[in-house]
């Protein structure tokens, strides 16, 4: 008998039936809103991960409040959306909503478009253009000062204002506002009939890709960088999240499971590390919270991960091991990771991340190469070098999603 997870045996299952699933990279969730700015044009970049002849997009009028680590909330009033698919570059196919060129998305809901007849080959870049005209507020994905979620190198642009922003979904040049927080708006799902695996990523800043930097792939974070080259994904992770918060306020993110075959539940460091409110927990407490989270996705193939790095302080910019100081609760992180490696209920297996960003298993210190700030700049998040180290290790092997 075939058993999912690490190892397994026997024959793999037959190819899955067709389902309406995520067929592109870089669908993400909004993490902020603006009650000042009511109109916006966005051009978001995606890569097809199946041969597409028809697709639908889902557009949100809700956001996860990153600034206060949740909960989910509506934008505050309806948003009227227009959209197009730009493929190839400079060629636009109108997206319709109930047969109309625009659709009204009620507050605290999502809007699924009609099917759009457009042919995009597997592996091709394309862009989704959206225009938002909001009653109360636009919603969007923010980055942070000096850290970009918006992928400018791959042509992502975001133009917004209180008024006077004209609809450019069917042509025209967006004038990016160039905000330091690097905002962008993307669909929460890009779906089509597919037999390929697709993944919903649940997690925190490491899974979101905080302090990662863009390369040609457009993917960010320890999970998306490994999944994106093979399969479509929705990255519903965001900085500051933890299982306890997700379990009580995640209706919109959980609903995204309808568009995927697999769910990967990522990092637990925000609850385990010594620090502020809701932290410094025992491994046993966080493992129980993980079980509650896993149980929100009973009809999906679920995977877990070890924590994507330690938390330390350093007197030399993390250039050496000797000058790093352990987090006070590090032994609970060790106990959590060891439990994940041993296998937890309701999980088909786990992905090993910690081994590739620690100096050695359960060391509690970041890997180093002798150069200050090369592997981490804050003692909590990897630099691009660390995220790529995980990807290049093959530890998160997309082939396991088909076994």
N, C-alpha and C positions, 0 to 999 in steps of 0.2 A: 504494500500500500504506500502511495506517495504521501509524505508528511511535509507540510510547508515549514519554512524556517531554515536555520543553518543545517547543512547536511541534507537530511531527507533521504529518501530511497525509492526504488521502484520507478515506475514510469510517470512522467509528468502528466497533468491533466490535459484534456483536449483543448484546442484553442477556444477562448471564451466566445460567447455569443455576442452579436452586435449590441452595443448599448450607447446611450447618449453620454459621451465622456469628454473630458478635457483633452484637446488635441494640439495644444501649443504651450510654449513656455511663458513665464512671467505674468500670469494672472496673480494679482495681489489684492489685499484688502485695504480700504482707506483707514488712515490713522489720525485724521484731523478734519476739521471743517473751518470755514470762514464765513462768519455772518456779515462781514463787510463786503466781501467779493461775492457777487451773485451770478456772474457769467464766466464761462471758461471754455477754451478750446484745448484739447489734448491730442497729442500724437504719440501713441505708445508702441513700442517695438516688441515683436514676438517672433518665435521660430516655430514653424509647423513641425509636429512630431508624428504626423501620419499624412497620407495623401488625402487632401481635402477637396471635395467637390461642392459641399454645402456646409455652412456653419451657422451657429447662433452665438450671440454674446449676451452676457448678463451684466447689467449696470446697477450699481448700488446707490441707495439713498440712506445709508447708515455708515457708522464708523466705529472703530474700537479706539477708545480715548487713550492714546499713548502717553500723554502728559501726566495722567494720573493712574496709569496701569489698569485701564478699564473703567467701567464696563462698556458694552456695546450701547450705542445710542443713535437715534435718528438725527438727520441733518437739521430738522426743524422747518417743516413746510415741504411742499412738493418740488420736484425738479423735473423739468421737461428736457428730454434728451433727444438729440439727433446723432447719427453716427454713419460712418462708412468704413469699408475695408479698402486699404490702399495696397494693392498688389497688381502688377509689379509697381515699383516706386513711381509715383506720379499718375497712376491709373486708379480711379475710384469707383467702387461699387456701393450704391446706396443701401443702407440697412433700413428695413421697415419694421414698424411696430403695429401689429394689427392692421397691416396694409397701408399705414400712414407713414410719412417721412419723419415724424417725431412721435414720441410716446411720453406720457406723464407717469413718473415714478412717485408714488405716494410716500410720505414721510415714513421712515423706518421700515422700508420694504426694498425689494429688488425688482428689476424690470428685465424680462427675457425677451429678446428680439424674435422676429420671424426668422425662418431659415433664409440664408443668403446664398444664392447660387454663385459661387466663386471657386475657381480651380487654383489650388496652391499645392505644389508638390512637397512631399516630406523633406524637411531640411531647409526649406526656403524661408527667408525673412519676409515678414509683412508687417504692416502697421494698422492699428485701429485708430481712427480719428473720431473723437466725440465732441459734441458741443452741449454744454449744460447751461440752462437758464433757470435759476433757482428762485423760489419765493423767499426762503429763509436763509439758506446757506449752501454753498458748494461743499462737497466732501472730496478728499484727496489723500494720497499717500505722501507723507512727508519723509524727508531724510533727517539730517541734522547739519548744523553749521560745519562745513569742512568734510561732510560725508554725503555722498550722492546716492540716493535710490534712483533718481532720474538718470537714464543711460544716454547721455548726450552724444557719445561716439556713435551710437547706433540710431541716431536721429530722433530721440525722444525730445519733445518740446511741450511746454505748458504755458499758456497765455491766459491771463485772468484779470478781472477788474470788477468794480461795482456796477458798471454799465458800459455800453459802447463797444462791447466785444462782439464782432459779427461772426456768424456761423461759417466756418471754413472746412466743414466736413467733406465737401465735394470739390475742394480746390482752394488755393491761396496759401500764402506763407505765414506760418505762425510766428509771432514775435515773442520769444520766450522771455518771461519776466526776470529770469536770472536770480531768483531768491536764494539766499545763502543756505536755506534749509532744503534746497533741491527738490521741491514738490513735483509730483506727477499724478495723473489720474489714469488708471487702467481698468479694464473689465475684471470683475471678480471671477468670470469663467468665459472660456471660448470653447464651445462644445460642438461635436459632430458625431455621427454614427461611426463607431470604431470598435475594433477588437483588441487594440493595444492596451496595456496597463496605463493607468494614470494615477497621480498621487496628490493627496491633500497633505500639506505640511502644517503641523501644529507645533508651536514652540515659541521661543523667546528671541532675544536680540541676536544670538549666535546663529539661530536658524533663519532669522531675518536678514543677516549679513551685516550687522553693525561693525564698522571700521574695516570692512572689506572694501575693495575698490574694483571698478569695472574693468573687464577685459573684453575681447571680442565676443565672448559667449553671451554676454548680457546677464548671466546668472550670478547671484550673490548668495553667500551663506554656506554653511557646512553641508546642508542637504541638497539644496537646489543646484549647486555646482556639479554634484554627482548625478542627480536624476535628470537634469535638463538636457544633457547631450543625447539622451535616449528617448525620453518620454515627456509627455505633457504634465504640467503640475500647476497647482494653485498653492501659492505660498501665503497661508493664513497666519503665519507667525508674526510677532511684533515685539519690539523691545519692552521689557518690563513685565511680560506676562509670566504667570506661573500656574500650575495645575489647579490650585485652589480657586484662583480667580476665574479661570476658564470654566471650571465645573459649574459655576453658579450664574454665568452671564455669557453664553456663547451661542445663542440660538441661530444667528446668521451664519457663523462660521461652521457650526455643525451641519447646517442645511446644505453647505457646499459638498457634503459627502455624496449627494445624489449624482454628482458629475464625475466621480472617481471610482476606481476599483480598489485602491489601496490608501491607507492612512499611515503616515509616519509621525509618531509623537516624540518630539525631540527633548531638548535640554531641560534639566530640573535645577540648574544652579541657583536661580533666584530664590528658591525656597530653602536650599541647603546651606548656602554660604552665610557666614556671619555678617550681619549688617543691619538693615533697617526693618521696618514693619513687615511681618509675614515671613521673615527669614529665620536662619539659625534653627531650622527644624531637624528632627531626627530622620534618618533614612527610612525607618519604619513608617513614620507619618507620611512622608512624601511618596513612598511606594503605595500606600493606601489611596492617596490622592490620584496617583497614576492609574490605579485600577478603576476609579470612578470615571476618569477621562477615557480610558479604553472602552468602558461599557457604554459610552455615548455613540459608539460606532459598531454595533454588534453584527451588522451585515457586511462589513468590510474586512479585507485582509489587513491586519494591523501589525506594525513593527514599532519597536522602541529603540532608543539609543543610549549609550553612555554619555555622560556630560562632556560637552565640547571644550574642555579645558579647565584648569584650576583657577583660583583667584589668589594672587600674591601681591605683595608690595616689593619694591626693589630700590636699592640705592645707586644702581648703575644702569638704569634703563633696561633691565632684563637682559643685560649682556652676558651675565654669568649665573650659575646656579647658586653659588655661595652667598651672593648678595640679595637673594630672594627670601622673603619671610612668608611662612605658611599662613593661610587663612585659619582663624581660630576654630572653625567647625569642619576642618578638612577631613577628619576621620569619618564623619557622616557621609561626605561625598564618596569616599572610598567604599564605605559599606553599601551605599546605593549602587555604585557602578558594579561592584561584585555581585550584587543581587540581580542586576540586569543581565550580567554575563551568565549567571546560573540559570536564567530563564524565569519569566514571570507569566502568570496566568493571562489568558486572553490576548497573547502576543504570539505571532507566528515566528518571531525571532527578533534579533537585535542587530544594530549596526554599531561597530566599534569606532568611536571618534576619539575618546580620551587618550588612547595609546599613541595617537599620532600628534598630539599637541602637548602632552606631558613629556618631561625628560626621560621618564621610564614609567612603567605601569605603577599607578598609585603613589607616585613620588610627591604629588602635591605642588610641583613646580613646573613652570613653562619650559619647553625645550628652548635651547639657546644656540646661537652660532657665533658668539663673541662680539656681535655688533649691537649697540644700544638700539632699542625700539625696533628691532628687525622682526621679532616674532609676536610681540604685543606692545602696544603703546600705553595701555592702562592697567595691565595685570588681570583683566577680565575677558577681553575680546582679542581674537587673533587679528593680525594683519593679513593682507592678501596672501602672504607667504604661508601662513598657517592654514587658511582655507584651501589653498591649492595643495598643500601637503596632504590634507585629508582626501581631496579629490584624487590626486595622483597615486595615493596608496592603494586605491581600489577597495578600500574598506566598505564603502557604500556602493555595492555592486548592483546596478540596475537589473542584471540578469536574474537576480534572486526574486524579482517580482514576477517572473514567468515560470518559476520552478514549482 
